């Protein structure tokens, strides 16, 4: 098996596909659908407003390269970099472990987001990982403990508040998942 690194990743074609490298292996997924993108925009906007008004750091939305190592390059849906980690932001993207990574499940990525990426993010020191499930209308919040994630706390439509690392953030269920979503 050929182990791929950042140089291989940078040489991939700009063909509209979503490429990532997980522990040296190429991962290709289709572009997200409209429901996914709607949730991404709504959640990203809410996080951006919360983080910027409190001067907590920076929020980035996909596509942005997060280089966890030379052989692990991912493009999470949303990324939060706290002020104390600002040095990992470079012209290329994010070079190191963000404070929070958010993945919004799609049919083509759910298995990867719940298993492989969960392990990658924990192993590379990402303190917080959110998995957003639009079908279940829930957000699973994971917190890193000794290189692994503690069992998730599931936040549902009635409980979209107090999600780490944002203790006083309150999200609107109806804004995040409008009834008209496909």
Secondary structure, DSSP 8 states (H G I E B T S, - for coil): -----HHHHHTS--SS-EEEEETTEEEEE----HHHHHHHHHHHHHHHHHHHHTT-EEEEESS--EEEETTEEE--SEEEEEGGGGGGB-SSSEES--SEEEEE--TTTHHIIIIIHHHHHHHTT-SEEEEEETTTTEEEEEEEETTEE---EEEETT--B--TT-TT-B--HHHHS-TT--
